[in-house]
Amino acid sequence: MKKNWLSYPYLLWMVLFVFFPLLLVFFYSITDRTGEGLRFTLAHFRRFMEPIYLKVLTRSVKLALISTVLCLMLGYPMAMILAGNHFKRKNIMIFLFVVPMWMNFLLRTYAWMTLLERKGLINTFLSWLGLNPLNLLYTEEAVVLGMVYNFLPFMVLPIYSVLSKIDKNLIEAAGDLGANQFTVFLKVILPLSLPGVVSGITMVFMPAVTTFVISRLLGGGQFTLIGNLIEQQFLYAGDWSFGSAISMVMMIVILLSTSVITKYEKENEGGGLW
């Protein structure tokens, strides 16, 4: 590999658009402007420890965890169906999963508002059946539904990618040794699919815990998530230092959760789970 210079443009890109912005956010989080000039402080982090902000963090993590679990419960069986040899139209199903991702994220969320609003399609259908309309919009359930819809492909595709590469000889060998389908799943398929599960959980949890568009539109401002709080500090309050401190805390939360999940995967890879 004597052509390492080919990586220099990528390294330059990483420094300019990844490392430097992160360093700038960290700088803002530990500084404050006063009448005497710029001073270093940890007051913004201490401010975030106030109960009102910790409540926002707890709510954000709770809804992100619920959305991630629902995506896993829905996505894993779907990925197994797509990876099965007997499913002949897998390419069409994969295409249907990918097509919504071609549409703008904001438009997809607005579409759910049309479905869930008081005079939306769902309540209109219920009125045709003679039932009372439901308060579907501007609730935590609506926010979770929006997260699951938008982030489900990020759970299905990594798991499908791993399941489709599992050596079928291992499954046949387990069957020849007398294992039934449930045992084959527990002993062979599930342990080998853990890398895809970990990737899917990471790819769903990270955007779910920091989202602000879904909570603003489907939540209707009834409650604030951590993404909305960061947005408010930068766009409305003008407190970039506090917004940067919140961002740093979220980065730490995401890194810790990712490291725990990755450690769990390494400890149990190769069937060690059982």
Buried (B, 14 or more C-beta within 10 A) or exposed (E): EEEEEEEEEEEEEEEEEEEEEEEEBBEBBBBBEEEEEEEEBEEBBEBBEEEEBEEBBEBBBBBBBBBBBBBBEBBBEBBBBBBEEEEEEBEEBBEEBEEBEEEEBEEBBEBBBEBBBEEBEBBEEBEEEEEEBEEBBBBBBBBBBBBBBBBBBBBBBBBBBBBBEBEEEBBEEBBEEEBEEEBBBBBBBBBBBBBBBBBBBBBBBBBBBBBBBBBBBBBBEEBBBBBBBBBBBBEEEEBBBBBBBBBBBBBEBBEEBBEEBBEEBEEBBEBEBE
